[in-house]
Amino acid sequence: MAVLLATVTASPLFGAGASPSAANIQLNQASAAQTFDLYQNIPGLTSQQVEYGRVAIPRMPYNAQRIFRKICGLPGVSFEHAKQAIDTLGRERFTFEQVQTFEAFADMDTVNIDLGMSSLNTIKEMGFEAGRSFRKYVSLPGATAGIAVPMITTFNNMPDYNNRAAQALFSVRGMRMDLAQKGMPLLARLKDNQARAAETYAKVRGMDPETLLDGLELLQKLRQDDAWNARCLFTNKLLTPRDAWNWLVGYFALPTNVQETQFSKLDSRQKTVLLEALYDGGTEAIWRINNFHSVTDANGYEISDATLNSWSTQQLAAKFAELPPSVREQFAGQFRSSNRGQAIGVLKQATAAARVQTARDLTVANLYAITAQGSELYDSSFRSVVVPVLQTRIANRNQGDLLAFLRSIDPESRLVADFISSCAQKGRLTTFFPTDGVKQREILKLVTASAFRNEDSILLFSATFSHLLKVLTPDARTFLITTMAENSEAENSSFAKLVNVILQYYLQTYPELLGPNDRLLISRLVVRYGALNLDNYQTTPFQEWKQDGRLGSVSMFHPDDDGRQSFISNANLLLNNGYRLVPSQQYTIPTLTPAFRQEIERMSGAGLASLFRSMRDRHFAVAFVKNVGGMTIVHTQFVYSNMENQKEMLRRFILSKDEMLAQRGHSYWRSEQIIEPLTKLIEEGRITEADLRSKQRFLSLGSCGGVKVYTILTRLFASSVDILASIGTGVAIINDPYNKMFFEIIANNPSHITWKTVAQQSAPIFRSEWGQDYLLPGSLTAILHKILDETEQTSGTATRDRFIPSRGIW
């Protein structure tokens, strides 16, 4: 046995380089002592075998020690089992989740050493969600090792969505092993959104096993869209298990045409509950409609013409096969009879048809709910797809009567204001809005009931107020102003203040949009409550910005065709106006060595398209530099590559003295470029609210947008940001010159100028039809956000949650 000990001591028990340092041994000392105490209790150990454990155990990683402790306590354990376990744990590395899973299994009364040893390799293969499912499973009443062991493979083979549904199933009060066994085959067959719906269905408050198992039978029959919407509805906290079951049976499991009939039979409250779910679930339909704006990949990236031209016939056919069945059937003959070049054109036509078909396949309630999220739809999606389809539905359903449609589809006016605001934002209000003054007033009653719920809804309403005033008859306009005046006396003081500011702003800035009686009514309100000095909210941080003699910006581009074109147009404008192109040390992710700098300089001479590709692939940034009015202006250009690099770029921006962050490209990348990475930095504590409030920054949103995202980003930046944003379509012919001119205006003017001065000097940029949709810094929307933040800071009310959900809703 002395020879054995010498061999053990000299051999690499846990793999090359795995021997712990003295410091690690010290940290594991308590765990090793506890493990050795349990090891000594193994029956029949000789003194030499005890000594073997004394040498081997301290060298084991912490996770291995925890597993080994459980093995030492299993019935039937011997030294041979312990030695085999040490060898196995030396070769394999177990995650903490896998350790917990083995511990839960070993704690079962019916587990002996043979089962414990045989389960080590299978548990080693368990993923995070599979392990959590297994632990929940073995904790159920009636669980035995004989039943549990075969389930390891089942959990391992299930997608994460199904495992999360399984965890919810096992957590239902009253769940037993026999019932779980009955439900597992049903749950394992669920696909994607069906599994997501099963998870939220199981989590409905008070859910019982019988109702759950009955529901699983239906969930596996749902179309993916219906499953997604059901998932959203089941998150309603007021729902009972019987309600959830009734929604499954009486709506979601029915064909689309029957759902249309069933909707008309719902009462007002039920319609509101469903509309809220369809609104929350609208992200999926919106995502698909937007993605079909072009031939795109699974992530929504546009596939360039050059790439399509390089594809084989088989690759084009595979992409064509991804389109909806009805569209494939429509274009199949044309596609099959085309040569490769013609097939690309057919694929594009079919993709455009799929965009419209996606909207047509929605129920009218679902279509209404996504129209109310107009800012999330591309302009082309909204104007050319959703609006025409909805217009046809209203014509067929309500003879084109918007008032009748709104009353029937949304009797509690839950989404009316959002719907009207979205149509106004996108320039399509006149498509639906009646010209009759009486009907306008009735619709306004619905709008105000919806818009005047809280501060957020009035913020959204305010951005489209001028669009609404322009289409109202004088009587309807006066009705709206009178209703707002009544709400200016609301008990909610911050809400009332916002309403008063809106009325005061239009009286001072756009009196021509108001009638004589309207102006008189607002004037009396101003006298009664006192006028707020709105100039206080027009001030700029330019004096602070200019102190260091430098003005800096970062423009973010996505690595798709649109991002490349935006980069080239922006770069050409700067180069043609005397800006010098240099490597950016501040925002280049890898270390910018002298050799790398020289390489970037060489790449910069290969043309802007080639430079863009190199920036994307090599993760470096470039800057355009010019001296203007004694100020050094630095416009950095950064191409998105992955989430970690984006987080690092934003971290550097927030902690730097740079003033402007510009998001370029399509709106659907806004979440990945700003919202998600900045949210994660805040959650990780790498960016604090103090960091965000330490400097008033400027955010230029070059993409299509809306007031909701304006509000989200204002709060994400702790209200210490001024924003240029479009509530319609963002275009390069405005974004490029404004971003260039903005710093030049600051450099060429005294530091005390206000946003009014900036607006006056940049006015020529916004004279085209595209410019009408932009919200400039110092606009009413900006003023209202600053007033609301000021009110919250003064009153000490809780800051709104800045941690925004990821893509799906953006």
KEMIBA-754980 format. One line per 4 residues: number of its first residue (from 1); for each residue x, y, z of C-alpha. Coordinates in nm, 3 decimals. Example, Ala and Ser with C-alpha at 12.3 -4.5 7.8 and 13.67 -1.06 7.14 Angstrom:
! KEMIBA-754980
1> 1.230/-0.450/0.780  1.367/-0.106/0.714
***
This chain:
! KEMIBA-754980
1> 0.000/0.000/0.000  0.298/0.233/0.052  0.373/0.197/-0.319  0.013/0.292/-0.403
5> 0.037/0.606/-0.190  0.358/0.713/-0.365  0.194/0.668/-0.702  -0.116/0.866/-0.601
9> 0.089/1.153/-0.461  0.300/1.185/-0.773  0.031/1.142/-1.038  -0.189/1.428/-1.174
13> -0.515/1.324/-1.009  -0.716/1.609/-1.160  -0.552/1.665/-1.497  -0.249/1.859/-1.608
17> -0.217/2.195/-1.441  -0.522/2.134/-1.221  -0.341/2.103/-0.888  -0.461/2.388/-0.668
21> -0.224/2.649/-0.536  -0.149/2.681/-0.166  -0.395/2.970/-0.145  -0.673/2.760/-0.299
25> -0.597/2.472/-0.065  -0.630/2.713/0.227  -0.966/2.838/0.095  -1.090/2.480/0.056
29> -0.958/2.370/0.391  -1.295/2.372/0.571  -1.466/2.195/0.281  -1.184/1.938/0.258
33> -1.201/1.868/0.632  -1.577/1.812/0.610  -1.534/1.586/0.307  -1.256/1.383/0.474
37> -1.469/1.331/0.784  -1.743/1.176/0.571  -1.491/0.972/0.373  -1.354/0.816/0.695
41> -1.702/0.681/0.771  -1.697/0.451/0.468  -1.716/0.098/0.611  -1.406/-0.120/0.601
45> -1.138/0.141/0.522  -0.780/0.039/0.605  -0.534/0.287/0.748  -0.366/0.311/0.408
49> -0.700/0.386/0.239  -0.774/0.653/0.496  -0.436/0.806/0.421  -0.516/0.792/0.049
53> -0.823/1.009/0.111  -0.626/1.247/0.331  -0.393/1.316/0.034  -0.646/1.313/-0.249
57> -0.941/1.507/-0.103  -0.770/1.846/-0.042  -0.663/1.846/-0.406  -1.020/1.813/-0.528
61> -1.202/2.126/-0.654  -1.482/2.253/-0.433  -1.759/2.128/-0.665  -1.598/1.782/-0.679
65> -1.576/1.771/-0.299  -1.948/1.843/-0.267  -2.036/1.557/-0.501  -1.789/1.327/-0.330
69> -1.945/1.399/0.012  -2.279/1.271/-0.121  -2.116/0.959/-0.267  -1.953/0.881/0.064
73> -2.295/0.875/0.231  -2.476/0.649/-0.016  -2.581/0.298/0.095  -2.334/0.031/-0.018
77> -2.037/0.262/-0.069  -1.690/0.105/-0.047  -1.333/0.221/-0.101  -1.346/0.094/-0.458
81> -1.647/0.320/-0.527  -1.471/0.613/-0.362  -1.155/0.555/-0.565  -1.358/0.535/-0.887
85> -1.541/0.856/-0.794  -1.212/1.037/-0.731  -1.086/0.926/-1.072  -1.406/1.040/-1.244
89> -1.419/1.373/-1.063  -1.055/1.423/-1.156  -1.131/1.390/-1.525  -1.461/1.584/-1.537
93> -1.559/1.929/-1.424  -1.909/1.976/-1.286  -2.089/2.310/-1.281  -2.251/2.432/-0.962
97> -2.595/2.357/-1.113  -2.485/2.000/-1.182  -2.356/1.970/-0.825  -2.696/2.077/-0.693
101> -2.866/1.831/-0.926  -2.655/1.539/-0.806  -2.713/1.637/-0.444  -3.091/1.643/-0.498
105> -3.075/1.300/-0.661  -2.851/1.152/-0.389  -3.089/1.277/-0.119  -3.366/1.044/-0.247
109> -3.431/0.753/-0.010  -3.409/0.492/-0.284  -3.070/0.593/-0.426  -2.781/0.355/-0.353
113> -2.417/0.370/-0.450  -2.469/0.189/-0.780  -2.733/0.438/-0.895  -2.522/0.726/-0.767
117> -2.212/0.618/-0.958  -2.401/0.540/-1.279  -2.575/0.880/-1.274  -2.252/1.082/-1.259
121> -2.188/1.078/-1.634  -2.550/1.152/-1.728  -2.580/1.439/-1.481  -2.253/1.575/-1.617
125> -2.431/1.624/-1.949  -2.725/1.816/-1.800  -2.772/2.178/-1.902  -2.877/2.458/-1.670
129> -3.254/2.437/-1.731  -3.255/2.056/-1.750  -3.088/2.037/-1.410  -3.341/2.273/-1.255
133> -3.625/2.063/-1.399  -3.477/1.744/-1.259  -3.437/1.891/-0.911  -3.801/2.004/-0.910
137> -3.903/1.662/-1.038  -3.731/1.454/-0.770  -3.881/1.675/-0.496  -4.237/1.571/-0.591
141> -4.432/1.341/-0.360  -4.397/0.982/-0.475  -4.061/1.032/-0.650  -3.834/0.729/-0.661
145> -3.490/0.676/-0.807  -3.621/0.415/-1.048  -3.862/0.670/-1.199  -3.619/0.961/-1.184
149> -3.313/0.812/-1.357  -3.475/0.763/-1.702  -3.605/1.121/-1.686  -3.251/1.262/-1.695
153> -3.234/1.185/-2.068  -3.582/1.332/-2.122  -3.489/1.662/-1.961  -3.155/1.670/-2.143
157> -3.330/1.631/-2.478  -3.591/1.901/-2.416  -3.535/2.265/-2.527  -3.499/2.527/-2.256
161> -3.855/2.655/-2.316  -3.996/2.311/-2.243  -3.778/2.269/-1.936  -3.898/2.600/-1.795
165> -4.255/2.485/-1.858  -4.174/2.159/-1.677  -4.042/2.352/-1.377  -4.365/2.552/-1.364
169> -4.570/2.230/-1.394  -4.385/2.065/-1.104  -4.438/2.377/-0.889  -4.819/2.367/-0.910
173> -4.977/2.311/-0.570  -5.097/1.951/-0.535  -4.871/1.815/-0.810  -4.769/1.452/-0.753
177> -4.530/1.220/-0.930  -4.807/1.023/-1.102  -4.967/1.344/-1.236  -4.630/1.480/-1.348
181> -4.566/1.153/-1.533  -4.898/1.196/-1.708  -4.818/1.553/-1.812  -4.458/1.506/-1.926
185> -4.532/1.338/-2.264  -4.769/1.624/-2.348  -4.521/1.887/-2.237  -4.229/1.731/-2.424
189> -4.422/1.758/-2.753  -4.486/2.132/-2.722  -4.310/2.350/-2.979  -4.152/2.690/-2.907
193> -4.435/2.932/-2.822  -4.659/2.647/-2.708  -4.402/2.566/-2.438  -4.379/2.934/-2.343
197> -4.757/2.946/-2.310  -4.752/2.632/-2.095  -4.510/2.797/-1.854  -4.729/3.105/-1.798
201> -5.045/2.889/-1.792  -4.897/2.679/-1.510  -4.805/2.997/-1.321  -5.160/3.136/-1.318
205> -5.237/3.205/-0.953  -5.421/2.911/-0.795  -5.356/2.673/-1.085  -5.445/2.312/-1.001
209> -5.307/1.992/-1.158  -5.633/1.889/-1.328  -5.686/2.224/-1.505  -5.318/2.230/-1.599
213> -5.316/1.884/-1.755  -5.636/1.958/-1.946  -5.474/2.276/-2.076  -5.164/2.096/-2.200
217> -5.385/1.889/-2.430  -5.506/2.209/-2.597  -5.178/2.398/-2.595  -5.011/2.145/-2.823
221> -5.280/2.220/-3.085  -5.231/2.599/-3.089  -5.081/2.784/-3.383  -4.757/2.955/-3.287
225> -4.913/3.304/-3.305  -5.204/3.203/-3.085  -4.968/3.035/-2.839  -4.762/3.354/-2.816
229> -5.069/3.568/-2.752  -5.203/3.317/-2.500  -4.868/3.332/-2.319  -4.913/3.708/-2.283
233> -5.273/3.678/-2.165  -5.184/3.421/-1.899  -4.953/3.676/-1.732  -5.261/3.881/-1.632
237> -5.250/3.872/-1.250  -5.630/3.889/-1.219  -5.680/3.570/-1.416  -5.809/3.256/-1.241
241> -5.732/2.901/-1.359  -6.091/2.869/-1.484  -6.053/3.198/-1.677  -5.732/3.073/-1.837
245> -5.898/2.746/-1.936  -6.197/2.930/-2.080  -5.968/3.151/-2.294  -5.798/2.840/-2.429
249> -6.121/2.661/-2.512  -6.327/2.960/-2.613  -6.073/3.158/-2.815  -5.711/3.060/-2.873
253> -5.774/2.698/-2.978  -6.027/2.808/-3.241  -5.962/2.878/-3.612  -5.899/3.245/-3.697
257> -6.238/3.297/-3.860  -6.414/3.156/-3.553  -6.203/3.380/-3.327  -6.344/3.678/-3.517
261> -6.696/3.561/-3.435  -6.610/3.484/-3.073  -6.460/3.829/-3.021  -6.794/3.995/-3.092
265> -6.950/3.783/-2.815  -6.704/3.896/-2.547  -6.811/4.154/-2.291  -6.625/4.486/-2.255
269> -6.392/4.363/-1.981  -6.300/4.048/-2.170  -6.225/4.248/-2.484  -5.991/4.473/-2.285
273> -5.813/4.174/-2.130  -5.762/4.023/-2.475  -5.653/4.352/-2.635  -5.392/4.403/-2.365
277> -5.257/4.054/-2.435  -5.258/4.115/-2.811  -5.081/4.447/-2.757  -4.812/4.287/-2.542
281> -4.785/3.994/-2.783  -4.776/4.216/-3.089  -4.397/4.212/-3.091  -4.390/3.883/-3.281
285> -4.626/3.994/-3.559  -4.450/4.331/-3.582  -4.112/4.158/-3.601  -4.224/3.941/-3.891
289> -4.394/4.221/-4.084  -4.088/4.441/-4.043  -3.848/4.163/-4.141  -4.030/4.107/-4.468
293> -3.937/4.459/-4.579  -3.653/4.282/-4.759  -3.500/3.937/-4.792  -3.350/3.894/-4.445
297> -3.185/3.626/-4.235  -3.323/3.474/-3.915  -3.199/3.771/-3.713  -3.357/4.031/-3.939
301> -3.035/4.129/-4.115  -3.091/4.235/-4.474  -2.927/3.997/-4.720  -2.748/4.213/-4.976
305> -2.792/4.184/-5.350  -2.428/4.081/-5.378  -2.486/3.793/-5.136  -2.806/3.684/-5.311
309> -2.627/3.686/-5.645  -2.361/3.458/-5.500  -2.615/3.203/-5.373  -2.681/2.871/-5.541
313> -3.025/2.768/-5.666  -3.053/2.542/-5.362  -2.982/2.828/-5.120  -3.243/3.048/-5.287
317> -3.493/2.762/-5.270  -3.424/2.716/-4.898  -3.493/3.085/-4.836  -3.811/3.066/-5.046
321> -3.923/2.768/-4.835  -3.920/2.990/-4.523  -4.210/3.202/-4.654  -4.571/3.138/-4.539
325> -4.737/2.840/-4.713  -5.000/3.051/-4.889  -4.731/3.275/-5.038  -4.517/2.979/-5.146
329> -4.818/2.830/-5.321  -4.886/3.159/-5.500  -4.529/3.197/-5.633  -4.415/2.833/-5.653
333> -4.467/2.788/-6.028  -4.296/3.115/-6.115  -4.007/3.038/-5.879  -3.950/2.684/-6.013
337> -3.954/2.795/-6.376  -3.701/3.077/-6.321  -3.329/3.063/-6.373  -3.109/3.159/-6.079
341> -3.104/3.530/-6.165  -3.480/3.546/-6.216  -3.538/3.347/-5.897  -3.389/3.632/-5.693
345> -3.650/3.870/-5.832  -3.929/3.622/-5.761  -3.798/3.573/-5.407  -3.814/3.949/-5.349
349> -4.169/3.968/-5.487  -4.279/3.675/-5.273  -4.118/3.831/-4.964  -4.311/4.153/-5.021
353> -4.630/3.949/-5.061  -4.551/3.763/-4.739  -4.537/4.097/-4.559  -4.894/4.177/-4.659
357> -5.012/3.821/-4.602  -4.878/3.827/-4.246  -5.103/4.125/-4.173  -5.401/3.967/-4.349
361> -5.367/3.650/-4.141  -5.419/3.845/-3.817  -5.759/3.884/-3.656  -5.897/4.237/-3.669
365> -5.839/4.275/-3.293  -5.477/4.168/-3.334  -5.434/4.404/-3.628  -5.580/4.693/-3.427
369> -5.349/4.613/-3.134  -5.032/4.625/-3.344  -5.148/4.941/-3.525  -5.164/5.103/-3.182
373> -4.787/5.034/-3.161  -4.716/5.240/-3.471  -4.374/5.352/-3.356  -4.252/4.990/-3.353
377> -4.353/4.936/-3.716  -4.136/5.061/-3.998  -4.298/5.344/-4.190  -4.341/5.117/-4.491
381> -4.488/4.842/-4.270  -4.736/5.086/-4.119  -4.833/5.293/-4.422  -4.814/5.036/-4.700
385> -4.916/4.716/-4.521  -5.097/4.749/-4.188  -5.309/5.056/-4.264  -5.446/4.933/-4.600
389> -5.532/4.592/-4.453  -5.702/4.748/-4.149  -5.882/4.999/-4.369  -6.030/4.711/-4.568
393> -6.136/4.535/-4.247  -6.310/4.846/-4.113  -6.484/4.895/-4.447  -6.613/4.536/-4.444
397> -6.691/4.523/-4.075  -6.821/4.874/-3.999  -6.880/5.027/-4.342  -6.572/5.245/-4.292
401> -6.711/5.408/-3.975  -6.413/5.459/-3.739  -6.634/5.552/-3.444  -6.841/5.236/-3.476
405> -6.525/5.031/-3.516  -6.360/5.173/-3.204  -6.671/5.124/-2.994  -6.705/4.762/-3.102
409> -6.339/4.661/-3.092  -6.227/4.857/-2.783  -6.533/4.944/-2.570  -6.320/5.048/-2.270
413> -6.094/5.265/-2.491  -5.782/5.083/-2.373  -5.582/5.142/-2.692  -5.775/5.423/-2.860
417> -5.528/5.700/-2.779  -5.234/5.485/-2.888  -5.414/5.398/-3.210  -5.502/5.759/-3.293
421> -5.154/5.881/-3.194  -4.988/5.616/-3.409  -5.197/5.713/-3.711  -5.117/6.079/-3.650
425> -4.744/6.009/-3.612  -4.732/5.818/-3.939  -4.940/6.069/-4.132  -5.233/5.830/-4.177
429> -5.493/5.980/-3.943  -5.699/6.121/-4.229  -5.725/5.769/-4.373  -5.955/5.673/-4.087
433> -6.067/5.997/-3.921  -6.418/6.126/-4.009  -6.471/6.482/-4.129  -6.805/6.512/-3.950
437> -6.767/6.727/-3.636  -7.018/6.530/-3.430  -6.840/6.201/-3.492  -6.506/6.368/-3.427
441> -6.624/6.477/-3.082  -6.745/6.126/-3.003  -6.409/5.983/-3.105  -6.232/6.247/-2.895
445> -6.427/6.127/-2.593  -6.274/5.785/-2.647  -5.930/5.933/-2.713  -5.924/6.145/-2.398
449> -6.054/5.858/-2.185  -5.755/5.661/-2.310  -5.492/5.938/-2.324  -5.557/6.094/-1.986
453> -5.491/5.786/-1.774  -5.146/5.881/-1.645  -4.829/6.076/-1.721  -4.698/5.827/-1.976
457> -5.015/5.831/-2.183  -5.027/6.213/-2.187  -4.661/6.222/-2.298  -4.748/6.003/-2.597
461> -5.056/6.211/-2.674  -4.866/6.539/-2.658  -4.630/6.448/-2.943  -4.915/6.415/-3.190
465> -5.133/6.695/-3.057  -5.059/6.927/-3.349  -5.141/6.653/-3.602  -5.475/6.603/-3.431
469> -5.560/6.973/-3.416  -5.506/7.004/-3.792  -5.777/6.750/-3.880  -6.040/6.862/-3.626
473> -6.336/7.082/-3.704  -6.349/7.404/-3.494  -6.621/7.259/-3.268  -6.432/6.934/-3.214
477> -6.109/7.124/-3.145  -6.286/7.337/-2.883  -6.431/7.021/-2.729  -6.079/6.877/-2.698
481> -5.935/7.194/-2.545  -6.225/7.213/-2.298  -6.175/6.850/-2.198  -5.805/6.913/-2.143
485> -5.884/7.222/-1.935  -6.104/7.006/-1.713  -5.819/6.757/-1.671  -5.582/7.039/-1.575
489> -5.752/7.033/-1.236  -5.693/6.661/-1.178  -5.597/6.539/-0.831  -5.272/6.402/-0.971
493> -5.069/6.724/-0.956  -4.788/6.610/-1.188  -5.042/6.494/-1.447  -5.237/6.821/-1.418
497> -4.914/7.017/-1.457  -4.830/6.837/-1.782  -5.175/6.913/-1.926  -5.140/7.281/-1.834
501> -4.798/7.299/-1.995  -4.928/7.147/-2.320  -5.203/7.409/-2.342  -4.970/7.694/-2.248
505> -4.710/7.577/-2.504  -4.959/7.577/-2.791  -5.098/7.915/-2.692  -4.747/8.063/-2.698
509> -4.599/7.870/-2.991  -4.880/7.767/-3.224  -5.171/8.005/-3.163  -5.273/7.969/-3.529
513> -5.383/7.610/-3.456  -5.633/7.736/-3.196  -5.962/7.916/-3.242  -6.044/8.246/-3.063
517> -6.249/8.072/-2.794  -5.973/7.815/-2.745  -5.711/8.084/-2.694  -5.937/8.265/-2.448
521> -6.000/7.950/-2.245  -5.628/7.868/-2.223  -5.543/8.228/-2.133  -5.781/8.212/-1.840
525> -5.619/7.888/-1.724  -5.277/8.050/-1.742  -5.401/8.343/-1.532  -5.560/8.110/-1.279
529> -5.266/7.872/-1.233  -4.978/8.095/-1.339  -4.759/8.057/-1.644  -4.457/7.832/-1.626
533> -4.140/7.985/-1.768  -4.074/7.733/-2.045  -3.745/7.903/-2.132  -3.602/7.740/-1.820
537> -3.633/7.409/-2.002  -3.469/7.540/-2.320  -3.128/7.591/-2.160  -2.829/7.402/-2.295
541> -2.514/7.254/-2.138  -2.293/7.411/-2.405  -2.082/7.618/-2.167  -1.978/7.302/-1.982
545> -1.920/7.116/-2.309  -1.682/7.380/-2.444  -1.461/7.407/-2.137  -1.211/7.146/-2.255
549> -1.195/7.285/-2.610  -1.332/6.961/-2.755  -1.670/6.835/-2.875  -1.697/6.459/-2.922
553> -1.955/6.222/-3.067  -1.989/5.850/-3.136  -2.205/5.731/-3.427  -2.310/5.364/-3.415
557> -2.377/5.171/-3.735  -2.511/4.818/-3.774  -2.316/4.575/-3.998  -2.586/4.544/-4.263
561> -2.639/4.712/-4.602  -2.829/4.999/-4.447  -2.554/5.058/-4.191  -2.287/5.050/-4.460
565> -2.476/5.302/-4.674  -2.535/5.529/-4.373  -2.167/5.514/-4.282  -2.056/5.598/-4.636
569> -2.297/5.891/-4.673  -2.198/6.032/-4.335  -1.825/5.983/-4.400  -1.845/6.146/-4.741
573> -2.023/6.449/-4.598  -1.757/6.495/-4.330  -1.466/6.441/-4.569  -1.614/6.685/-4.820
577> -1.639/6.947/-4.546  -1.276/6.936/-4.440  -1.280/6.669/-4.169  -0.971/6.452/-4.136
581> -0.998/6.073/-4.098  -0.785/5.919/-3.819  -0.791/5.597/-3.608  -0.980/5.631/-3.279
585> -0.782/5.512/-2.981  -1.065/5.588/-2.738  -1.323/5.359/-2.900  -1.109/5.089/-3.062
589> -1.178/4.775/-2.858  -0.840/4.598/-2.903  -0.528/4.777/-2.785  -0.429/5.034/-3.048
593> -0.062/4.953/-3.087  0.157/5.159/-3.326  0.153/4.867/-3.571  -0.227/4.837/-3.554
597> -0.260/5.214/-3.603  -0.048/5.194/-3.920  -0.259/4.903/-4.043  -0.582/5.104/-3.986
601> -0.432/5.397/-4.176  -0.360/5.164/-4.469  -0.714/5.021/-4.454  -0.855/5.375/-4.452
605> -0.711/5.430/-4.797  -0.888/5.128/-4.947  -1.225/5.300/-4.982  -1.511/5.360/-4.738
609> -1.697/5.033/-4.813  -1.381/4.832/-4.746  -1.309/5.039/-4.434  -1.659/4.966/-4.299
613> -1.605/4.590/-4.340  -1.267/4.610/-4.169  -1.414/4.809/-3.877  -1.679/4.542/-3.837
617> -1.436/4.252/-3.850  -1.141/4.401/-3.656  -1.342/4.597/-3.397  -1.165/4.928/-3.441
621> -1.316/5.274/-3.469  -1.222/5.577/-3.675  -1.281/5.947/-3.613  -1.332/6.252/-3.832
625> -1.159/6.555/-3.683  -1.176/6.928/-3.762  -1.105/7.255/-3.584  -1.407/7.489/-3.591
629> -1.425/7.820/-3.406  -1.134/7.725/-3.183  -1.298/7.392/-3.087  -1.171/7.049/-3.189
633> -1.467/6.849/-3.320  -1.428/6.470/-3.314  -1.691/6.249/-3.479  -1.613/5.884/-3.400
637> -1.764/5.604/-3.611  -1.825/5.263/-3.450  -1.967/4.947/-3.611  -2.166/4.701/-3.398
641> -2.003/4.358/-3.372  -2.138/4.188/-3.059  -2.302/4.265/-2.725  -1.983/4.270/-2.517
645> -1.805/4.514/-2.750  -2.116/4.732/-2.760  -2.131/4.738/-2.380  -1.766/4.840/-2.366
649> -1.818/5.117/-2.620  -2.116/5.256/-2.424  -1.927/5.228/-2.097  -1.642/5.432/-2.242
653> -1.888/5.688/-2.378  -2.073/5.734/-2.047  -1.750/5.763/-1.848  -1.585/5.994/-2.102
657> -1.636/6.364/-2.165  -1.795/6.304/-2.506  -2.124/6.477/-2.564  -2.320/6.310/-2.845
661> -2.427/5.950/-2.908  -2.583/5.888/-3.250  -2.773/5.570/-3.337  -2.784/5.511/-3.712
665> -2.966/5.251/-3.919  -3.294/5.070/-3.870  -3.497/5.118/-3.554  -3.506/4.745/-3.480
669> -3.134/4.756/-3.391  -3.193/5.021/-3.125  -3.242/4.761/-2.855  -2.914/4.585/-2.938
673> -2.723/4.909/-2.989  -2.839/5.105/-2.685  -3.121/4.974/-2.467  -3.002/4.620/-2.396
677> -2.628/4.688/-2.347  -2.683/4.999/-2.134  -2.944/4.818/-1.925  -2.698/4.534/-1.864
681> -2.424/4.781/-1.766  -2.660/4.933/-1.510  -2.768/4.592/-1.378  -2.402/4.488/-1.344
685> -2.320/4.807/-1.154  -2.065/4.914/-1.415  -2.270/5.228/-1.486  -2.449/5.408/-1.203
689> -2.721/5.670/-1.195  -2.457/5.913/-1.072  -2.256/5.842/-1.389  -2.562/5.908/-1.603
693> -2.654/6.230/-1.423  -2.297/6.360/-1.412  -2.327/6.515/-1.760  -2.612/6.637/-1.980
697> -2.559/6.447/-2.304  -2.716/6.459/-2.650  -2.871/6.159/-2.821  -2.931/6.166/-3.196
701> -3.168/5.890/-3.308  -3.121/5.851/-3.680  -3.363/5.558/-3.704  -3.739/5.554/-3.728
705> -3.884/5.605/-3.386  -4.170/5.718/-3.168  -4.253/5.882/-2.839  -4.245/5.555/-2.645
709> -3.882/5.491/-2.729  -3.812/5.860/-2.665  -3.949/5.812/-2.313  -3.765/5.483/-2.260
713> -3.429/5.633/-2.358  -3.486/5.949/-2.155  -3.538/5.739/-1.844  -3.256/5.500/-1.930
717> -3.020/5.800/-1.937  -3.162/5.920/-1.603  -3.330/6.217/-1.777  -2.987/6.374/-1.828
721> -3.013/6.375/-2.205  -3.147/6.591/-2.486  -3.274/6.404/-2.790  -3.319/6.450/-3.161
725> -3.566/6.186/-3.275  -3.813/6.110/-3.547  -4.164/5.996/-3.463  -4.187/5.883/-3.824
729> -3.909/5.793/-4.065  -3.546/5.875/-3.994  -3.348/5.964/-4.306  -2.982/6.027/-4.382
733> -3.055/6.355/-4.564  -3.149/6.496/-4.222  -2.935/6.292/-3.984  -2.603/6.348/-4.163
737> -2.617/6.729/-4.194  -2.774/6.781/-3.852  -2.514/6.578/-3.665  -2.238/6.769/-3.848
741> -2.402/7.110/-3.811  -2.495/7.060/-3.444  -2.139/7.079/-3.310  -2.048/7.351/-3.558
745> -2.336/7.568/-3.432  -2.211/7.521/-3.076  -1.853/7.603/-3.176  -1.947/7.914/-3.373
749> -2.188/8.065/-3.117  -2.164/8.198/-2.761  -2.204/7.933/-2.492  -2.527/8.087/-2.359
753> -2.740/8.013/-2.667  -3.057/7.805/-2.613  -3.217/7.521/-2.805  -3.424/7.783/-2.984
757> -3.105/7.920/-3.140  -2.998/7.572/-3.249  -3.343/7.512/-3.399  -3.335/7.842/-3.588
761> -2.989/7.784/-3.735  -3.061/7.422/-3.831  -3.411/7.496/-3.966  -3.316/7.457/-4.336
765> -3.242/7.088/-4.275  -3.600/7.020/-4.167  -3.787/7.200/-4.446  -3.842/6.884/-4.651
769> -4.145/6.665/-4.593  -3.923/6.424/-4.396  -3.833/6.694/-4.147  -4.187/6.734/-4.018
773> -4.165/6.411/-3.818  -3.860/6.509/-3.612  -3.872/6.607/-3.245  -3.594/6.858/-3.179
777> -3.428/6.928/-2.846  -3.636/7.193/-2.671  -3.959/7.064/-2.826  -4.275/7.023/-2.620
781> -4.201/6.652/-2.570  -3.854/6.735/-2.436  -3.996/7.003/-2.206  -4.258/6.767/-2.064
785> -3.999/6.497/-1.990  -3.780/6.747/-1.806  -4.074/6.881/-1.607  -4.182/6.529/-1.510
789> -3.830/6.435/-1.398  -3.801/6.762/-1.205  -4.133/6.692/-1.032  -4.027/6.340/-0.937
793> -3.689/6.455/-0.808  -3.849/6.732/-0.600  -4.122/6.511/-0.457  -3.888/6.221/-0.393
797> -4.113/5.975/-0.570  -3.953/5.650/-0.680  -3.756/5.671/-1.001  -3.922/5.475/-1.279
801> -3.774/5.139/-1.363  -3.496/5.187/-1.619  -3.436/4.820/-1.681  -3.617/4.766/-2.005
805> -3.700/4.429/-2.160  -3.488/4.317/-2.456  -3.577/4.279/-2.823  -3.922/4.161/-2.889
809> -4.088/4.486/-2.801  -3.838/4.711/-2.979
***
